[in-house]
């Protein structure tokens, strides 16, 4: 990666790339899929989007899959 940066590339995050691809939020064909990725995988930004959906726009909260700790790991507590 250092050689790529030395050659002039600017590193970006996956969020920057995804939001640049979406770019125009009126593109309804991809909007819902992008927002699903954001809420599920993009940490604080995703929490902010979820907040806006529920508290500002009054939409129901997103139902995320329940995370279950595997029994082998739970036994090591």
C-alpha positions as CSV (number, residue, x, y, z in Angstrom):
1,X,0.0,0.0,0.0
2,X,2.9,2.4,0.8
3,X,4.2,2.0,-2.8
4,X,0.7,2.8,-4.2
5,X,0.6,5.9,-2.0
6,X,4.1,6.9,-3.1
7,X,2.8,6.7,-6.7
8,X,0.2,9.3,-5.9
9,X,-2.9,7.3,-4.9
10,X,-5.1,8.6,-2.1
11,X,-6.4,6.0,0.3
12,X,-10.1,6.0,0.9
13,X,-12.5,4.0,3.1
14,X,-15.2,1.6,1.9
15,X,-17.8,4.2,3.0
16,X,-16.3,6.9,0.9
17,X,-16.3,4.7,-2.2
18,X,-19.9,3.5,-1.6
19,X,-21.2,7.0,-1.1
20,X,-19.4,8.3,-4.1
21,X,-21.0,5.5,-6.2
22,X,-24.4,6.4,-4.9
23,X,-23.7,10.1,-5.2
24,X,-27.2,11.3,-6.1
25,X,-29.6,10.3,-3.4
26,X,-32.5,10.6,-5.8
27,X,-31.3,7.4,-7.5
28,X,-34.1,5.3,-5.9
29,X,-33.0,2.1,-7.7
30,X,-30.0,1.8,-5.4
31,X,-30.9,4.0,-2.4
32,X,-32.5,1.3,-0.2
33,X,-29.7,-1.2,-0.8
34,X,-27.1,1.5,0.1
35,X,-29.0,2.5,3.2
36,X,-29.2,-1.2,4.3
37,X,-25.4,-1.5,4.0
38,X,-24.9,1.8,5.9
39,X,-27.1,0.8,8.8
40,X,-25.8,-2.7,9.0
41,X,-22.0,-2.2,8.5
42,X,-20.9,1.4,8.9
43,X,-20.8,2.0,12.7
44,X,-21.5,5.5,13.9
45,X,-22.6,6.7,10.5
46,X,-25.1,3.8,10.3
47,X,-26.4,4.7,13.8
48,X,-26.9,8.3,12.7
49,X,-28.9,7.1,9.6
50,X,-31.0,4.8,11.8
51,X,-31.6,7.7,14.2
52,X,-32.8,9.9,11.3
53,X,-35.1,7.2,10.0
54,X,-36.7,6.6,13.3
55,X,-36.6,9.8,15.3
56,X,-36.8,12.4,12.5
57,X,-38.9,10.6,9.9
58,X,-40.9,8.4,12.3
59,X,-40.2,5.2,10.5
60,X,-40.1,1.9,12.4
61,X,-36.7,0.8,13.8
62,X,-34.7,-1.6,11.6
63,X,-34.9,-5.2,12.8
64,X,-31.4,-6.5,12.9
65,X,-30.5,-10.2,13.1
66,X,-29.9,-11.3,16.6
67,X,-26.3,-12.1,17.4
68,X,-25.8,-15.3,19.2
69,X,-22.5,-16.2,20.9
70,X,-21.5,-19.7,19.9
71,X,-21.8,-22.1,22.9
72,X,-18.0,-22.9,22.8
73,X,-17.2,-19.3,23.3
74,X,-19.9,-18.6,25.9
75,X,-18.4,-21.5,28.0
76,X,-15.1,-19.6,28.4
77,X,-16.5,-16.7,30.4
